[in-house]
């Protein structure tokens, strides 16, 4: 938005909001919400906990989005009236308040407009995120844990439920790896641009001489499987190992061998789950994660095959994607979009929406972005 005339800008925002609503289709959303309310009222719904949670999560999302659209329309109308009153009464304080509300509306409508760009096959899915410490020793393990906190704080800021399935703690500090879910519609489409290597430069916490250390952590973002996905895994292709969950420093989390590790023998993919007390529950969750990883592998193979037929090379955006520098200066910069900020503490506390939105727009320009 470049207009300096509040009335013109409000009119432009109203037009943008109408275009967004046309894509989101509130009538279809209301019809789906009505059907989900009927399901939510079924007496036996909670006999299947997984289905019940899926129904209530989807219903909550739809109701929230519909309320969001209605509230934005109402706020635009109110802001128009605020400017008119400020002008008629020549009230500078009221004018400043109206300008502040208009800036907030501009940001919210821009964010909502981003949602209309998420049209990939799996973009509407929930997301599974895995983080692995890479080069950098104890600093890399600490950095991997910082990244996990960053994404969990981002989800918390948006009110998105999360569940940590597995964490492997490093000996000195931090984590070797972790897998967690962000259980919100469009979480995968929103976060898939975060896939890749994240590089941290800072004074090492673990170097007696206080030298600068560069460390790396890899982030993997994949869509959660859906009942419609045809992912069948024969039992003889899986090795199941059970073990006792452990926390930081190797301390036992519980007294039974309830944690489960699944190895998919044909591909070598290994997944673990230790968040539940029950071995059976952990196995079911680990199986869901394994299916998601196999679905992603299948998608990547199809994408590579199509790119090869078209004579293209597949996108390489999943390598080093962002640099976080805490010393000798403060800066976070995305190497693909060029977006940067000096407010590193806010970024590490989960304020990453600007980076995510820039990624979504950037991914739309990539031939193999899918």
N, C-alpha and C positions, 0 to 999 in steps of 0.2 A: 504494500500500500504506500503510495507516494503523495496522495492528496493531502493538502493542508486545510482544506475546507471540511469541518466536521460533518456537515450534512451530506456532502458528497461521499465522504469516507463511510459513513453509516449506510448510505444507499449501496455503496460498492460491497460492503460486508454483508448486507442483506441479500444481495444478488449471489454472492459466494455461498452463503448459507443455504439458499434455495437450491443451488447446483449440487451442493453436498447432499442435501436431503433427497434430491432426485436420484442420486446414485445409491444412497443407503436404503431408500424406499421404506418410509415409516409404515405404510399400509401393510406391507408384507411382514415387517417386524411385529406389528400389533397382532396380526393373525397368528404368527408363530408363538407369540407370548400367550395368547389366549389358549392355544393348544397345550402349551407347557403348564399353564395354571390348572387345566383340567387334569393333566397327568400328576401334578403336584398334589391334587386333592384325592388321588386314588388311595384307598386304605392300605394296600399292600406295597406301596412304592418303596418304603424303607426296608423291605425284606431284601432288596437288592441295593446295598449301600452305594455301590459305584454308579449305578444308573440314577439313583436318587440325587446324588451329589452333582452329576452331570446335568440333570434337569434343573435343579435349583440354581446352579452356577449360570447356566444359559439364560434362565428366566431373569435372574438378577441383572445380568449384562444387558439384555434387551430393554428391561424397564429403565435401567440407568441411562442407556443411549437415547431412548425416547424422551425421557425427562430432560436430558441434556439439550436436545434439539429445541424443546419447548421453552426451556429456561433461557437459551441464547436468543431466541426470537423476542422473548419478553424483555430481556436486558437491553437489546438493541433499541426497542421502542422506548424504554425508560431513559436510555442515554440520550436519545433524540430530544425528549422532553426536557431533560436536564440542561442541554445546551440552549434550548429555546428560552428557558427560564433565566439562565445565566445572562443571556443576551438582553432580554427584556428588562431585567432588573439591574443590569451592569454589575453583576456579582462575580468578582474575580475568583474568590475562594470556591464558589460553586462551579465556575468554569474549569478550574484546576482539577476538582474532583471528577467532573465529567470527562475531562481529557484522560485522567488516570483510568477510569472505567473503560473508556474507548480503547486504550492501549491493551488492557487486559482482555477485552473481547477480541481484538485483532489476533492476539496470541492464541487464544482458545479456538477460534475459528480456523486459523492456519493449521493448528494441530489436528483438528477434526478433518480438514481437507486432506491431510496426509493419509488418513484411513482409506480414502477413495482410491489411493494408488496401490493398495494391497489387494491385488487381483490374481496373484499366483495360485497354483493348484492347492497348495497347502497353507497359504498365508493366514487363513482364518483359524488355524489350529492353535492349541496350547503349545508351549515350548518346553523342551528338555535342554538344559544347559550343562555341559561338562567342562570343567576347568582343570588343566594339568600344568604343574610346575615344569618349566623347561630349563634352559641353561641359567646358571646363577647361584647354585647351591642353596644355602639357607635363605638368602635374600629372595630367590625365585619362589621358594615355598611360602615365604611370608607374603610375597606379591600375589601369589595365587589366592591366598586367603583374603587379601585386600580386595581383589576382583570379585570374589564370591560375595563379600559384604556389599560392594558397590551395586551389584545386580539385585541382591535381596532388598537393599534400601530403596532402589528404584521402584521395585514392585510394591514395596510398602507405601511409598509416596503416592502410588496410583490406586492403592486399595486392592491389589491383586493377590490372591492367595498363593502361597508357595509351599513346597514340601521338599526337604532335603532327603534324598534317598540314600546317599552314600558319601562318606568322607574318609579319606585315608590321610592320617596325620603324619607329618614329617617328624624326624627324631628330635631336631633342635628346636624348631619353631615352624608355624605355618602348616600348610597341607601339601601333600603330594598330588592329590586329585580329589575332585568332588563331582557329584551329579545331583542336580535338583530340578524340580519342575516349577514353571510359572503357569498357574492354572487360570488363564484368562483368555477369552476369544481374541484372536489376532496376535497373541503373544509371539508366535513364530514369525509371522510376517513382519511384525514390528522389530524384532530383535535379530533377524537372520543376518543383518549387516554387521553384527558384532562378532561373527565367526572369523577367527584368524588369530594371529599372534599379537599380543599386547606387550610393549617394551617399556620398562621402568628404569629411570636413571636417578639415583639418589645416593646420599651418604649411607654406607652400609651400617646397619644396626649390629652386625655380627663380625665386624673387622676392628680389631683392637686399635689400629692406627687411624680409624675413621676415614678410610679412603672411599672414593666414589665407586659405586658398583652399578653395572648394567645387568639387569635380569629380565627374563622372559617368561611369559605364561601363555598357554594356548587355550582359546575359547572355542568350543564346538556347540553349535545351536542346531537342533533338529526338531521336526514336528512330531507331536504325539500321535500314535496310531489311532485310527478310527475303526469302528466295527466293520465299515465297508471295505477296509484295506484287506487285500488278499495276501496275507503273510502267514504261511503255514510252515511250521518248523517241526520236522519229524523228531521224535524223542531220541533216536540213536545219533542225532547230529549234535546233541548237547551233553556236556559234562557238567554235573552239579557238584559243587563243593560247599560244605557248611563249616562255619567256624564261629568263634566267639567275637562279638563286636568289641572294638577297642576305641578309646578316645585319645586325647592329647597325652603324649608321653607314654603311650602304650597301655594306659590303665584300662581295666575292663569296664565296659558299659553295662553288661549284664552277666549273669552267671550260667547262661545256657548257650549252646551252639546254634543261635538263631539266625546269624548273618548268612547270606547265600551268595555264592559266586557262580555265574553261569558262563561257560565257554562254548561258543559256537564253533565246532570243530572245522567245518569247511572254510570259514573265513578267518578264524582266529580271534574274532571279536569277543571281548571279555566284559561282562557287566556284573556289578555287585549291588546288593541292597542290604542295609542294616538298620533301617529306621524303625521297623516294627518289632514288637516282642515275639511275634509268631513267625516261625520258620516258613510256614505255608504262605503267610501274607508277604514276607520278603521275597519268596520265590515268585509269587504272582506279579509283584512290582518289577522284579528283575526281568521277568519274561516280557513285560510291557516295554521296558527300556530296550531290551534286545530287539524286539520287533520294530521299534522306532528306528534303531540304528540300521537294521537290515532294509527297512523301507527307504531310508535316506541313501544307502548305498545303491539300491535299485534305481532311485531317482537320478543319482549322479551318473550311473552307467548309461541310462537312457539319454540323459542330457549330452554326455560325451559322444554317444553314437550319432545323435541328431546333428551335433556340431560337426562331426567328421563327415557326415553325408553332405552338409552344406559347405564343406571346405573351410570351416572356422576352427579356431583354437578355443578351448573352453576358458572361461574367465579365471584369472589368477588372483581374484580379490581376497581369497582366503589365506593369504600369507601375512606378513607384518602389516597391520592396519592402523595402529595408533601408538604414538609415543607419549609417555608421561614423564616429564622431567621435573624433579624436585630440587635439583642442585646442578649447576651453580645458579640457576634461575627457575622460576615457576612457570610451567607451560604444559598444556595438553594439546596435541595436534594430531588430527586425522590425516594420514598420508594420502588417502584417496580423494577426499573432498576439499582438503586444505583448511577446513574449519579448525580454529584454535581458540584457546582461552587461557588466561593467566590464573584463573580461579581454580586451582588444582584441588583444594580441599572440598569445594562444592561438588566437583566431578566425582571424587572418591567417596563422597557421601550420597551418591546416587543421582545427582542432577546431570543426567546425560541425554535429556530429550532433544536438545539442539543437535547433538552428534547423531542421534538415531534418525531424526527427521532428514538431516542432510544425507545420511546413508541411503535412506529409502528413495529419495529423489535421484541420487547417484546410481543406485542399482537399476533404476528404470532405464538408464542410458546404456547399460551393459548388454551386449548381444546374447550372452549365455546366462543372464540373471534369472531367467525363468519366471 
